[in-house]
Amino acid sequence: NEKRKPNVIVFFSFQQRWDTTGVHGNPLGLTPNFDRMARSGTDVHYAFTPQPVCAPARSVMLTGRYATNTGVFRNGIVPDPALPTLAQCFRAGGYTTGYIGKWHLGDADPVPVEQRGGYETWLAANLLEFTSDTYDTLLYDTEGRPVHLPGYRVDALTDAAIRYIDAHQADPFFLFVSYLEPHHQNHLDDYPAPAGYREQYTGRWTPPDLLALRGSAPQHLGGYYGMVKRLDEALGRLLDALRSLNLLENTVVLFTSDHGCHFKTRNAEYKRSCHESSIRVPAALCGPPFDGGGQLDALVSLIDLPPTLLDAAGLPIPEGMEGRSILGLLQEERAPWPEEVFVQISESQVARAIRTRRWKYC
C-alpha cells in the first residue's frame, strides 16, 4: 500500500502587501488563519515577486521561469505554449488538476483550451476584474460556458474550491485558486470590501512607508484591509473543509500573492516599482513536509515556489525551472541558498533590481 501523494492547493491573492498579516506586525488582526498557518507550518518571512505586475508574475508561477523567459514580460501576452507548466508536471505525476478564478494569461474570455496551462478542470475568467464585480461573479467552466456564482466574490471562488475538493477527495489533486482580492475594482478604482467591513478598518493603521508619502491610502486602506480580512476568513473555511474531509494531514497548502501595493505613492498606479511595497508578499506553507518548519530567514522568490510544490509532492523538477525548492532550507543540513532575489520590472519602466538582506539596487 503505497503512501498516497499529498494534495496540493495554492491560495493566491492579488496585490496583497506582506504587512497586512499579523506575523509581519499588522496590529489589526486581519489574518488569524494565515498567521496560525505560518506559525505552525513554514513562514516564508522574506518572500518577493520577481515581477511586480499581474500577468508576468502569474507566468512565473505557471512555469517556474522568469518573465523574460516565459515571453510574458508585460500584461497582455500569452506565455510560450511550448514551455512545460506546473499543471502539466502534476498531471504527469498522476494528479488531477483544477484552476479556479482569475487567469490573465490568455487572450480571450472564455480562455481557449490550449491557453489554460494544462489544467483539466477549469472555472475561471481571463480578466476577472472586467467580467465580474464585488457581488457579481462570472466565470467560465471547462466547456467554456458562463457560470454565475452567488455571494461576495471571495466567497464565490472559495465555495467553488470547496466543491472541487469534495468531488476530488479520492485522488491526489493539484488545485490553484486565484482570487482578485485585495486588488482594486478597475471600473471603480476602489477597494470594495464586503458590506460592513471597510468601516471597521478605516483610519486605524497606516504602514510607515505610506504615511510618509502622499498617495491614495487614506481613502483606500479601509476597503483594502476589509478585503484582506475576508480572504483570510476564506482561507480558514478552506482549511476547515480539508479538516472535515480528513485531508488536512495530507494536503500541502501554499498561501501567497503575485505582488504588493504602494497606493500611488511611487508612480501613478499601484505596483510596477522596485519598492518593498510592490515586491514583498506574504507566503506560508502547511502540510507535509512544511509543518513545524518555523520562520525562514532566507530571501525567497515566487520563482522558487513551483519547484518547491513539485518537490513536496515527490515529483521531478523540470530542468528549465529557474528557481529552487525551499525544502532544502528545512532540513538539518541547510542547503546553500542565494543571498539575493532578482526582480524584473516592465511597463512603467524597463528595470532590474537586486534585493539582498541589507541592500536593494535597481
Kinemage of the C-alpha trace (Angstrom):
@kinemage 1
@onewidth
@group {chain A} dominant
@subgroup {mainchain}
@vectorlist {calphas} color= white
{ca asn a 1} P 0.000 0.000 0.000
{ca glu a 2} L 1.981 2.957 -1.299
{ca lys a 3} L 1.543 6.127 0.730
{ca arg a 4} L -0.795 8.431 -1.118
{ca lys a 5} L 0.734 11.519 -2.646
{ca pro a 6} L -0.232 14.754 -0.859
{ca asn a 7} L -2.855 17.004 -2.369
{ca val a 8} L -1.537 20.458 -3.238
{ca ile a 9} L -3.546 23.689 -3.058
{ca val a 10} L -2.315 27.173 -3.991
{ca phe a 11} L -4.323 30.007 -2.392
{ca phe a 12} L -3.256 33.008 -4.470
{ca ser a 13} L -4.300 36.541 -3.599
{ca phe a 14} L -3.820 39.575 -5.833
{ca gln a 15} L -1.848 42.708 -4.912
{ca gln a 16} L -1.568 41.840 -1.199
{ca arg a 17} L 1.162 43.551 0.829
{ca trp a 18} L 3.226 41.424 3.195
{ca asp a 19} L 2.441 43.733 6.134
{ca thr a 20} L -1.296 43.024 6.031
{ca thr a 21} L -0.510 39.938 8.156
{ca gly a 22} L -0.060 39.534 11.878
{ca val a 23} L 3.257 37.676 11.516
{ca his a 24} L 4.555 40.824 9.793
{ca gly a 25} L 3.360 43.149 12.537
{ca asn a 26} L -0.013 44.357 11.288
{ca pro a 27} L -1.897 45.299 14.502
{ca leu a 28} L -5.464 44.967 13.150
{ca gly a 29} L -5.904 41.187 13.469
{ca leu a 30} L -6.766 40.769 9.781
{ca thr a 31} L -5.179 37.355 9.226
{ca pro a 32} L -5.560 34.936 12.164
{ca asn a 33} L -5.790 31.917 9.831
{ca phe a 34} L -2.734 32.864 7.781
{ca asp a 35} L -0.807 33.638 10.976
{ca arg a 36} L -1.679 30.279 12.511
{ca met a 37} L -0.672 28.514 9.296
{ca ala a 38} L 2.623 30.443 9.202
{ca arg a 39} L 3.417 29.712 12.848
{ca ser a 40} L 2.546 26.006 12.808
{ca gly a 41} L 3.809 25.393 9.258
{ca thr a 42} L 6.559 27.285 7.425
{ca asp a 43} L 6.628 31.082 7.403
{ca val a 44} L 8.449 32.258 4.269
{ca his a 45} L 9.118 35.525 6.037
{ca tyr a 46} L 11.029 37.223 3.240
{ca ala a 47} L 9.051 36.430 0.084
{ca phe a 48} L 9.296 38.529 -3.068
{ca thr a 49} L 7.781 38.637 -6.522
{ca pro a 50} L 10.224 38.542 -9.442
{ca gln a 51} L 7.880 40.769 -11.475
{ca pro a 52} L 5.589 43.255 -9.650
{ca val a 53} L 2.687 43.185 -12.100
{ca cys a 54} L -0.107 40.710 -12.684
{ca ala a 55} L 0.404 38.572 -15.803
{ca pro a 56} L 4.221 38.355 -15.667
{ca ala a 57} L 4.095 37.216 -12.021
{ca arg a 58} L 1.437 34.636 -12.913
{ca ser a 59} L 3.555 33.345 -15.796
{ca val a 60} L 6.373 32.782 -13.285
{ca met a 61} L 4.028 30.760 -11.047
{ca leu a 62} L 2.820 28.805 -14.099
{ca thr a 63} L 6.244 27.809 -15.399
{ca gly a 64} L 8.880 28.445 -12.721
{ca arg a 65} L 10.761 30.704 -15.144
{ca tyr a 66} L 11.493 34.417 -15.162
{ca ala a 67} L 9.008 36.535 -17.079
{ca thr a 68} L 11.553 37.336 -19.806
{ca asn a 69} L 11.794 33.575 -20.421
{ca thr a 70} L 8.045 32.897 -20.397
{ca gly a 71} L 7.556 35.636 -23.019
{ca val a 72} L 5.181 37.463 -20.656
{ca phe a 73} L 7.355 40.466 -19.830
{ca arg a 74} L 4.247 42.686 -19.500
{ca asn a 75} L 0.474 42.281 -19.252
{ca gly a 76} L -1.488 41.184 -22.299
{ca ile a 77} L 0.869 38.475 -23.620
{ca val a 78} L 0.155 34.731 -23.780
{ca pro a 79} L 3.025 32.527 -22.492
{ca asp a 80} L 5.030 30.394 -24.898
{ca pro a 81} L 2.838 27.258 -25.243
{ca ala a 82} L 5.923 25.047 -25.607
{ca leu a 83} L 7.022 25.675 -22.008
{ca pro a 84} L 6.210 22.906 -19.516
{ca thr a 85} L 3.819 24.147 -16.832
{ca leu a 86} L 3.261 23.292 -13.192
{ca ala a 87} L -0.123 21.739 -14.013
{ca gln a 88} L 1.409 19.526 -16.704
{ca cys a 89} L 4.071 18.365 -14.238
{ca phe a 90} L 1.407 17.421 -11.700
{ca arg a 91} L -0.687 15.655 -14.355
{ca ala a 92} L 2.359 13.665 -15.476
{ca gly a 93} L 2.812 12.681 -11.817
{ca gly a 94} L -0.689 11.178 -11.573
{ca tyr a 95} L -2.542 14.205 -10.229
{ca thr a 96} L -5.868 15.595 -11.313
{ca thr a 97} L -5.625 19.368 -11.765
{ca gly a 98} L -8.036 22.264 -11.322
{ca tyr a 99} L -7.936 26.031 -11.730
{ca ile a 100} L -10.453 28.480 -10.226
{ca gly a 101} L -10.538 32.273 -10.510
{ca lys a 102} L -8.506 34.893 -12.357
{ca trp a 103} L -6.149 33.696 -15.106
{ca his a 104} L -4.768 36.699 -17.064
{ca leu a 105} L -2.538 34.525 -19.274
{ca gly a 106} L -4.928 34.151 -22.205
{ca asp a 107} L -6.135 36.465 -24.953
{ca ala a 108} L -9.895 35.928 -24.700
{ca asp a 109} L -12.798 35.080 -22.407
{ca pro a 110} L -13.585 32.230 -22.248
{ca val a 111} L -9.920 31.193 -22.328
{ca pro a 112} L -9.231 28.718 -25.183
{ca val a 113} L -8.295 25.211 -24.001
{ca glu a 114} L -4.765 25.464 -25.399
{ca gln a 115} L -4.153 28.600 -23.294
{ca arg a 116} L -5.170 27.054 -19.955
{ca gly a 117} L -1.707 25.904 -18.931
{ca gly a 118} L -2.626 22.224 -18.838
{ca tyr a 119} L -5.320 22.458 -16.158
{ca glu a 120} L -8.092 19.867 -16.618
{ca thr a 121} L -10.978 21.217 -14.549
{ca trp a 122} L -11.483 24.910 -15.301
{ca leu a 123} L -13.649 27.573 -13.691
{ca ala a 124} L -12.007 30.861 -14.483
{ca ala a 125} L -12.012 34.174 -16.315
{ca asn a 126} L -9.033 35.703 -18.053
{ca leu a 127} L -9.827 39.227 -16.822
{ca leu a 128} L -11.924 38.657 -13.727
{ca glu a 129} L -11.857 42.352 -12.776
{ca phe a 130} L -13.720 43.092 -16.023
{ca thr a 131} L -16.102 40.101 -16.192
{ca ser a 132} L -17.174 40.465 -12.560
{ca asp a 133} L -17.849 42.838 -9.700
{ca thr a 134} L -17.792 42.516 -5.932
{ca tyr a 135} L -21.171 40.796 -5.733
{ca asp a 136} L -21.402 39.657 -9.355
{ca thr a 137} L -19.007 36.810 -10.153
{ca leu a 138} L -18.911 35.436 -13.693
{ca leu a 139} L -16.508 32.631 -14.597
{ca tyr a 140} L -16.323 30.155 -17.491
{ca asp a 141} L -16.320 26.392 -16.985
{ca thr a 142} L -14.273 23.652 -18.655
{ca glu a 143} L -16.637 23.696 -21.659
{ca gly a 144} L -16.409 27.472 -21.956
{ca arg a 145} L -19.932 28.110 -20.653
{ca pro a 146} L -20.545 31.182 -18.469
{ca val a 147} L -21.203 30.388 -14.798
{ca his a 148} L -22.634 32.946 -12.352
{ca leu a 149} L -21.697 32.246 -8.743
{ca pro a 150} L -23.571 33.698 -5.736
{ca gly a 151} L -22.013 35.603 -2.854
{ca tyr a 152} L -19.203 38.110 -2.329
{ca arg a 153} L -16.554 37.320 -4.951
{ca val a 154} L -14.041 35.873 -2.440
{ca asp a 155} L -16.724 33.533 -1.102
{ca ala a 156} L -17.960 32.573 -4.571
{ca leu a 157} L -14.494 31.319 -5.517
{ca thr a 158} L -13.969 29.653 -2.136
{ca asp a 159} L -17.286 27.796 -2.372
{ca ala a 160} L -16.220 26.532 -5.815
{ca ala a 161} L -12.857 25.427 -4.398
{ca ile a 162} L -14.538 23.525 -1.554
{ca arg a 163} L -16.851 21.820 -4.064
{ca tyr a 164} L -13.800 20.819 -6.109
{ca ile a 165} L -12.014 19.388 -3.048
{ca asp a 166} L -15.132 17.471 -2.018
{ca ala a 167} L -15.518 15.994 -5.514
{ca his a 168} L -11.851 15.001 -5.832
{ca gln a 169} L -11.030 13.660 -2.383
{ca ala a 170} L -10.468 10.140 -3.763
{ca asp a 171} L -7.499 11.052 -5.954
{ca pro a 172} L -4.481 13.292 -5.400
{ca phe a 173} L -5.280 16.740 -6.778
{ca phe a 174} L -3.450 19.970 -7.552
{ca leu a 175} L -5.795 22.957 -7.195
{ca phe a 176} L -4.878 26.576 -7.911
{ca val a 177} L -7.356 29.156 -6.562
{ca ser a 178} L -6.632 32.642 -7.881
{ca tyr a 179} L -8.518 35.471 -6.184
{ca leu a 180} L -8.979 39.040 -7.384
{ca glu a 181} L -8.900 40.475 -3.869
{ca pro a 182} L -7.452 42.665 -2.425
{ca his a 183} L -6.857 44.269 -5.856
{ca his a 184} L -8.851 47.400 -6.713
{ca gln a 185} L -12.012 47.036 -8.790
{ca asn a 186} L -10.870 48.660 -12.027
{ca his a 187} L -14.007 50.454 -13.179
{ca leu a 188} L -14.460 51.990 -9.712
{ca asp a 189} L -10.772 52.485 -8.830
{ca asp a 190} L -11.829 51.446 -5.355
{ca tyr a 191} L -11.230 48.546 -2.980
{ca pro a 192} L -14.764 47.265 -2.370
{ca ala a 193} L -14.779 45.193 0.796
{ca pro a 194} L -17.815 43.118 1.824
{ca ala a 195} L -20.695 45.129 3.271
{ca gly a 196} L -19.726 46.438 6.710
{ca tyr a 197} L -16.012 45.554 6.512
{ca arg a 198} L -14.488 48.811 5.268
{ca glu a 199} L -15.858 50.741 8.227
{ca gln a 200} L -14.067 48.507 10.741
{ca tyr a 201} L -10.608 49.357 9.409
{ca thr a 202} L -10.790 52.892 8.026
{ca gly a 203} L -8.361 55.297 9.689
{ca arg a 204} L -6.879 52.730 12.058
{ca trp a 205} L -3.341 51.873 10.984
{ca thr a 206} L -1.225 53.003 8.039
{ca pro a 207} L 2.108 51.349 7.184
{ca pro a 208} L 5.038 53.745 7.715
{ca asp a 209} L 6.024 53.931 4.044
{ca leu a 210} L 2.510 55.081 3.123
{ca leu a 211} L 2.343 57.627 5.937
{ca ala a 212} L 5.425 59.380 4.602
{ca leu a 213} L 4.179 59.804 1.039
{ca arg a 214} L 1.013 61.214 -0.454
{ca gly a 215} L -0.978 58.512 -2.200
{ca ser a 216} L -4.462 57.007 -2.232
{ca ala a 217} L -4.051 55.110 1.064
{ca pro a 218} L -6.228 57.463 3.165
{ca gln a 219} L -9.345 56.689 1.128
{ca his a 220} L -8.438 53.113 0.124
{ca leu a 221} L -6.788 51.332 3.066
{ca gly a 222} L -10.027 50.611 4.939
{ca gly a 223} L -11.532 48.763 1.988
{ca tyr a 224} L -8.234 47.040 1.194
{ca tyr a 225} L -7.958 45.749 4.760
{ca gly a 226} L -11.580 44.617 4.679
{ca met a 227} L -10.862 42.542 1.578
{ca val a 228} L -7.791 41.012 3.250
{ca lys a 229} L -9.936 40.094 6.259
{ca arg a 230} L -12.498 38.287 4.085
{ca leu a 231} L -9.700 36.487 2.200
{ca asp a 232} L -8.302 35.212 5.478
{ca glu a 233} L -11.754 34.019 6.532
{ca ala a 234} L -11.898 32.166 3.200
{ca leu a 235} L -8.539 30.536 3.943
{ca gly a 236} L -9.998 29.390 7.269
{ca arg a 237} L -13.049 27.910 5.521
{ca leu a 238} L -10.820 26.073 3.051
{ca leu a 239} L -8.717 24.598 5.868
{ca asp a 240} L -11.920 23.674 7.740
{ca ala a 241} L -13.185 21.831 4.650
{ca leu a 242} L -9.921 19.870 4.445
{ca arg a 243} L -10.151 19.090 8.158
{ca ser a 244} L -13.733 17.859 7.874
{ca leu a 245} L -12.802 15.527 4.998
{ca asn a 246} L -9.745 14.180 6.852
{ca leu a 247} L -7.487 15.621 4.149
{ca leu a 248} L -5.658 18.251 6.190
{ca glu a 249} L -2.821 15.940 7.277
{ca asn a 250} L -2.080 15.030 3.662
{ca thr a 251} L -2.534 18.344 1.859
{ca val a 252} L 0.121 20.956 1.136
{ca val a 253} L -1.371 24.462 1.187
{ca leu a 254} L 0.567 27.460 -0.102
{ca phe a 255} L -0.725 30.988 0.547
{ca thr a 256} L 0.951 33.815 -1.330
{ca ser a 257} L 0.279 36.803 -3.620
{ca asp a 258} L 1.507 37.966 -7.020
{ca his a 259} L 2.826 41.365 -5.867
{ca gly a 260} L 2.177 44.135 -3.360
{ca cys a 261} L 0.556 47.576 -3.470
{ca his a 262} L 2.047 51.030 -2.952
{ca phe a 263} L -1.233 53.010 -3.280
{ca lys a 264} L 0.031 55.508 -5.871
{ca thr a 265} L 2.930 56.636 -3.694
{ca arg a 266} L 5.737 55.576 -6.101
{ca asn a 267} L 4.145 56.095 -9.505
{ca ala a 268} L 0.713 56.837 -10.911
{ca glu a 269} L -0.758 53.433 -10.006
{ca tyr a 270} L -0.210 50.613 -7.530
{ca lys a 271} L 2.769 48.410 -8.417
{ca arg a 272} L 5.455 48.157 -11.178
{ca ser a 273} L 8.234 49.521 -8.958
{ca cys a 274} L 11.150 48.034 -7.021
{ca his a 275} L 9.969 49.265 -3.604
{ca glu a 276} L 9.180 46.790 -0.829
{ca ser a 277} L 5.532 47.815 -1.030
{ca ser a 278} L 5.464 46.497 -4.626
{ca ile a 279} L 7.680 43.436 -4.429
{ca arg a 280} L 7.285 41.940 -0.945
{ca val a 281} L 4.416 39.499 -0.397
{ca pro a 282} L 3.124 37.203 2.357
{ca ala a 283} L 3.907 33.497 1.937
{ca ala a 284} L 3.358 30.451 4.140
{ca leu a 285} L 3.009 26.709 3.638
{ca cys a 286} L 1.429 23.985 5.745
{ca gly a 287} L 1.023 20.248 5.420
{ca pro a 288} L 3.713 17.646 4.909
{ca pro a 289} L 6.666 18.417 4.815
{ca phe a 290} L 6.179 22.021 5.955
{ca asp a 291} L 4.592 21.514 9.376
{ca gly a 292} L 6.909 22.801 12.074
{ca gly a 293} L 9.222 24.418 9.537
{ca gly a 294} L 9.352 27.652 11.516
{ca gln a 295} L 10.297 31.077 10.198
{ca leu a 296} L 12.674 31.032 7.224
{ca asp a 297} L 15.215 33.805 7.117
{ca ala a 298} L 16.285 33.183 3.502
{ca leu a 299} L 15.095 35.529 0.755
{ca val a 300} L 12.643 33.522 -1.356
{ca ser a 301} L 11.181 34.467 -4.735
{ca leu a 302} L 7.873 33.309 -6.217
{ca ile a 303} L 10.062 31.586 -8.825
{ca asp a 304} L 11.140 29.166 -6.066
{ca leu a 305} L 7.579 28.074 -5.297
{ca pro a 306} L 6.744 25.892 -8.355
{ca pro a 307} L 9.808 23.652 -7.790
{ca thr a 308} L 9.012 23.643 -4.057
{ca leu a 309} L 5.490 22.312 -4.674
{ca leu a 310} L 6.733 19.605 -7.043
{ca asp a 311} L 9.430 18.636 -4.542
{ca ala a 312} L 6.866 18.391 -1.731
{ca ala a 313} L 4.781 16.052 -3.905
{ca gly a 314} L 7.820 13.893 -4.652
{ca leu a 315} L 7.702 14.786 -8.345
{ca pro a 316} L 10.671 15.617 -10.587
{ca ile a 317} L 11.512 19.288 -11.143
{ca pro a 318} L 11.923 20.116 -14.865
{ca glu a 319} L 15.388 21.313 -15.812
{ca gly a 320} L 14.014 24.549 -17.241
{ca met a 321} L 12.679 25.784 -13.897
{ca glu a 322} L 14.921 28.621 -12.718
{ca gly a 323} L 14.024 28.662 -9.029
{ca arg a 324} L 14.916 26.103 -6.398
{ca ser a 325} L 12.912 24.155 -3.839
{ca ile a 326} L 12.909 25.588 -0.323
{ca leu a 327} L 12.716 22.069 1.144
{ca gly a 328} L 16.494 22.132 1.377
{ca leu a 329} L 16.184 25.056 3.801
{ca leu a 330} L 14.033 22.992 6.159
{ca gln a 331} L 16.450 20.081 6.513
{ca glu a 332} L 19.155 19.747 9.140
{ca glu a 333} L 21.930 20.166 6.600
{ca arg a 334} L 20.786 23.518 5.253
{ca ala a 335} L 21.267 23.669 1.505
{ca pro a 336} L 23.244 26.625 0.109
{ca trp a 337} L 20.898 29.439 -0.888
{ca pro a 338} L 21.378 32.640 -2.933
{ca glu a 339} L 21.903 35.828 -0.965
{ca glu a 340} L 19.672 37.914 -3.211
{ca val a 341} L 16.423 37.906 -5.145
{ca phe a 342} L 16.220 39.252 -8.684
{ca val a 343} L 13.309 41.416 -9.864
{ca gln a 344} L 12.361 42.420 -13.405
{ca ile a 345} L 10.136 45.474 -13.887
{ca ser a 346} L 8.249 46.354 -17.059
{ca glu a 347} L 5.534 48.668 -18.398
{ca ser a 348} L 6.185 51.656 -16.111
{ca gln a 349} L 9.891 51.360 -16.958
{ca val a 350} L 12.319 48.695 -18.068
{ca ala a 351} L 14.253 47.978 -14.900
{ca arg a 352} L 16.079 45.275 -12.992
{ca ala a 353} L 16.526 45.103 -9.237
{ca ile a 354} L 18.534 43.001 -6.818
{ca arg a 355} L 17.409 42.783 -3.192
{ca thr a 356} L 19.821 41.411 -0.597
{ca arg a 357} L 19.222 41.198 3.126
{ca arg a 358} L 20.690 44.641 3.583
{ca trp a 359} L 20.542 46.497 0.259
{ca lys a 360} L 18.494 46.992 -2.838
{ca tyr a 361} L 19.907 48.081 -6.181
{ca cys a 362} L 17.571 48.991 -9.022
